[in-house]
Amino acid sequence: MTPDWTDDQPIYRQLKDKVVVGILDGVLPEGEALPSVRSVAADLQINPLTASKAYQELLMEGFVEKRRGLGMFVVEGARKKVLEAERNRFLKEEWPRVLNTIKRLGFDAQELFTSAQSKKGA
């Protein structure tokens, strides 16, 4: 993980999102241990409480589990859970903004499809 933070969200939220992407992309497979809070904090130059808060959210959402004395681990079925949660979040939060922009700019479905297909072949 790289410490490329933005100002639009708290750092703990961005760290959580990085872990979610890691689970989706298979970089953090099910059963895999997450780096310790201390090592994440040191590597990314953030406060350990910030890293702990991100891990706590992942735990509350059921994507990771805490194993006493061992640390945090990606749970079995996490990728499926993350995919479902991210799809729901996209449809609820991002898609309405995208749709409004499409309407505002006057695009039609065929034009968007053609544009996407031409970029695919490039």
C-alpha positions in Angstrom: 0.0 0.0 0.0 1.2 3.5 -0.8 0.6 6.6 1.3 -1.1 8.6 -1.5 -3.8 10.3 0.6 -6.3 12.8 -0.6 -8.2 15.6 1.3 -11.7 14.4 0.4 -11.9 11.7 3.0 -10.4 10.9 6.4 -7.2 8.8 6.2 -8.7 5.9 8.1 -11.5 5.7 5.5 -8.9 5.8 2.7 -6.9 3.0 4.3 -10.0 0.9 4.7 -10.8 1.5 1.0 -7.2 0.3 0.1 -7.8 -2.9 2.0 -11.2 -3.4 0.3 -9.5 -2.9 -3.1 -6.8 -5.4 -2.0 -9.5 -8.0 -1.2 -11.3 -7.4 -4.5 -8.2 -7.6 -6.5 -6.9 -10.7 -4.8 -3.9 -9.0 -3.3 -5.3 -9.9 0.1 -6.7 -13.3 -0.3 -9.2 -15.0 2.1 -7.4 -16.4 5.1 -4.5 -14.0 4.7 -3.2 -12.0 7.7 -3.4 -8.2 7.4 -0.2 -6.3 8.3 -0.2 -5.3 11.9 -1.6 -1.9 12.9 1.9 -0.9 14.0 3.6 -1.9 10.7 0.8 -0.2 8.6 1.2 3.0 10.7 5.0 3.0 10.3 4.9 2.1 6.6 2.3 4.6 5.7 3.5 7.2 8.2 0.1 7.5 9.9 -1.0 7.5 13.5 -1.5 3.9 14.8 -5.0 5.0 16.1 -5.9 5.9 12.5 -4.8 2.4 11.2 -6.7 0.8 14.1 -9.9 2.7 13.3 -9.7 1.5 9.6 -9.2 -2.1 10.8 -12.1 -1.7 13.3 -14.4 -0.7 10.5 -13.3 -3.7 8.4 -14.0 -5.9 11.4 -17.5 -4.4 12.0 -18.4 -4.9 8.3 -17.4 -8.6 8.6 -14.6 -8.5 6.0 -11.9 -9.4 8.6 -11.7 -11.3 11.8 -9.5 -10.8 14.9 -7.6 -13.9 16.1 -6.4 -13.4 19.6 -2.7 -13.1 19.7 -2.4 -13.5 16.0 -3.9 -10.3 14.5 -6.5 -9.6 11.8 -7.3 -12.0 9.0 -9.4 -11.7 5.8 -12.4 -13.9 6.4 -13.6 -16.7 4.1 -16.1 -15.3 1.8 -14.8 -11.8 2.2 -14.4 -11.1 -1.5 -18.0 -12.0 -2.2 -19.1 -9.7 0.8 -16.9 -6.9 -0.4 -18.1 -7.2 -4.0 -21.7 -7.1 -2.9 -21.1 -4.1 -0.5 -19.2 -2.2 -3.1 -21.8 -2.8 -5.8 -24.5 -1.6 -3.5 -22.5 1.5 -2.5 -21.8 2.3 -6.2 -25.5 2.0 -7.2 -26.6 4.1 -4.2 -23.8 6.8 -4.0 -21.8 7.0 -7.2 -24.2 6.0 -10.0 -26.8 8.8 -9.3 -24.0 11.4 -9.7 -22.7 9.7 -12.9 -26.2 9.6 -14.3 -26.8 13.3 -13.5 -23.6 14.2 -15.2 -24.5 12.1 -18.3 -27.9 13.9 -18.4 -26.4 17.3 -17.9 -23.9 16.8 -20.7 -26.6 15.4 -23.0 -25.1 12.0 -23.8 -27.2 9.2 -25.1 -26.7 5.5 -24.4 -25.4 4.7 -27.9 -22.8 7.5 -27.8 -21.5 6.3 -24.4 -21.4 2.7 -25.6 -19.6 3.6 -28.8 -17.1 5.6 -26.8 -16.5 2.8 -24.3 -16.0 0.3 -27.1 -13.5 2.5 -29.0 -11.4 2.9 -25.8 -11.6 -0.9 -25.2 -10.0 -1.6 -28.6 -7.3 1.1 -28.2 
